[in-house]
Amino acid sequence: MPIVPIFLKATVLPLAYLTEDVKWEVHINHVCNLLNKNYYVLQSLKSVTSLNTLRNVYFANFHSHLRYGILFWGSDPKSKEVFKIKKKRL
C-alpha cells in the first residue's frame, strides 16, 4: 500500500517525507498511520502484559514516532491531526 500519492512527489529523508513544495503533509499522514497501528498493538497487549511492559512499548513505538522530527513538522497546520490521535488514544 503506497504512502505517497502518485501525483505528489516527495523526498524521503531519514524517516521523514518532504514534498516538493516543502510541505509535511505526506510525513504527517505517515505518522498518523504509524500511531494508529501502534495503538492497535498497545490494545492487543493490554490484556496479556503488565502496565510496566505497556509503558515500555508505548515509549518505544508510539512516543518515538510522535517525537521524531517534531521541531520541523510540528508547526504545520495539519499536525493537529497527530496530536488529536495522541490525545484520543491516551
N, C-alpha and C positions, 0 to 999 in steps of 0.2 A: 504494500500500500504506500504510494508515494506521498511524501510530506509536502513537497514543493509543488504548487500548481504549475501546469505546463506553460501558461502564459507569463509566469513571473520567474525571472532568472534570479537566483540567489547564490551568493558566495558562501561557501561553508568554511567558517573559521573553526579553530579548535573548539568543538562542541557548541558552536553558535551559527546561526543563519542570518545573513545580512543581504537585503535586496539591493538592486542597482540604485534605487533612489534613496538609499540609506534609511530604510525603514526596518523596524524589528518585528513586523507582523508575523513573518514566517517563523521566526525563532519563538515568539510568544505562543503561537499556535502549537509548536513542537513542545514547549514546556507544559502547556495545558494538557496535552495528550499524555505526557510522561507523568504528570501529577495524578491524573485520573487513573492511569494504570497502577501507579504505586499505591494509590488509595485502596484499590481492589486487593492488592497484596496485603496491605495492613488489615483490611477487614477479614480476609481469609485466615490470617494468622491470629487474629484476636481471640478466637475460641480455643486455640491449641498452645499458646505460648504465654509466658509471663509478661507483666507490664514492662519490666526492665528490657526484655527482648524486643518488645514492640517499640519501645523508645529508641533503642539502638537501630532498628530497621527504619524507623521514621527519619532519624538524622542521617543515616547512610543513603537512603533512596529518595525520600520526599524532600527533605530540607536542603540537601545538597543541590538538587536540580533547581530549587527555588532561588537559592542564593547565588548560583554561578552567573557571573556577568551582570548582576542586578544594577550595578553602577551605570552600565551602558543602556540597558533596555528598560530599567525601572521608571524612567521619566516619560516613556511613550504612553500616549493616552490608552492604547489597547492593553497595557499592562494591568489595568484594573481587573481584567478577567482572571488573571493569575491570582491576584490577591483575594478575589471573591471565592475562587476554588479553595484556596488555603483556609479562609475563614469558614466556609461551609463544611469542609472536611474535618476540621478540628473541633 
